[in-house]
Each structure stands twice: as structure tokens, then as C-alpha cells.
């Protein structure tokens, strides 16, 4: 079929883009960040009637490995920690409070 690659109409000018964000955070903080990112992409990221603003999906993996691998091996973990560990950040309690998380 001319103009149709992988079931995509030639009139559909959208292309798949992957945005990668490495964070040094707790699991609870990552869960809360998913909500923040979801709200930025779709005004109602949970189940809702009607269309989404943009087609999207989120996935995560951690250095512990959670059964899903997105290429976060030991060398990747070491590299990300090397890059992010020196970054000045808020106190953990302030981060949790800003994300609406209960105190530990």
C-alpha cells in the first residue's frame, strides 16, 4: 500500500518520539512523577471519556529491575548515579511534600 507504513496513513504526520528522563528518586516519588507527567500529557490521565490530548504511554524501570528491561544495566546505573548524585536537590521531605506524598 503506497503511503501506508506499518498501518500509518500518509495523512498522519505524527512520528513516534521517545523522551528519556533519568531520575534519582524513591519509588514513591517516581509513582508521583508519573501522575505529574500524565497530567501534563493528558488533562485526565486516568480512565476518562473522550479522546486524549496526545497519544502517549509511560513505562519505568529501576536499578533493581522489575521484570521489565529498558536497557538499564549496571553500567547505565553507575553512569546515571555519577551524573545525578552531585546535583543539588531539595531535602527529601520537601520533595515528598511537593509531590503530595505522606511523610515516611
N, C-alpha and C positions, 0 to 999 in steps of 0.2 A: 504494500500500500504506500503510495507516494505521499510524503508529508506526514507520515504516521510512524513514529519510532517508539517502540515499547508501549503502544496503546495511547500515545500522546498526540492530540490533534495539532496540526500545524498552526492553528489559530491560537493555541495556548503558548504564550511567550514565556511562561514561568519556567524556571530551571531549578533543579534540586541544589540547595546550598547546605553545607554543614557548618555550623558555628560551634567551635570547641572552646569551652571555658574550663580551665583547671582551677579548683579552689582547694584551699587547705582549711577544712571546716569539720565540724562534728556531723554525724549522720542526721541528727535533728535539724541542724542548720541547713543542710543540703535539702532535706524534705521541705523546709520552709522556703528556700530559694526556688524550688520547683513551683511552688504556688505563686511567688512573685513573678517568675518568668512566664508562667502560664497566663497570669492576668495581663502581662504586657502584650502577649501574643493574641489572646482572646479575652474579651471583656468578661466572659463567663466560662472559665476553663473546665468546670465540672460538666456533668451531663446537662444539656440545655436544648431547648427547641430552637430551630432555625440554624442558619449557617454560621460557621466560624469566620472571623475576620481574615484569617490566612490559614492554609493547611500547615499543620505542624505536628511534631512529636518530640518527646523528651525521653532521654534514657541516661542512666548514670552507672558508673562502676566505681569501685574503690580499690585501694591497695590491698584490701583483704580479699578481694574477689568475691563476687556474689553470685557465681554461677553463670554470669554473662561476661564475655570478654570483649572489650572495645579497644584492645591493644595497650592496656595499662600494665605493662610488665615491670619487673623490679628496676630496670634501668630508667624507665619512664617515671616511676615513683621517685627515685633518687633525684632525677633531673628537676621534676616539679618542686620537690621539697627544697632543693638547692636554690631555685629561683624565688620561691614564695616565702620561705621561712624568714628571710631578713626583712620582708616588707612590714613596715609599721602599720599595725591594725588596732582597732578598738579593743578594749578589755572584753573577754568572753561574755561576761554578764551583760554588757551593753549591746553586744551583737545579738544575743538571745532576746533581749528586751525589744530591740528594734525589729526583730522578726516575729514578735508576738509569742515567743516560746516561754514556757514556765521556767522558773529558776531550777537548777539541777538539784 
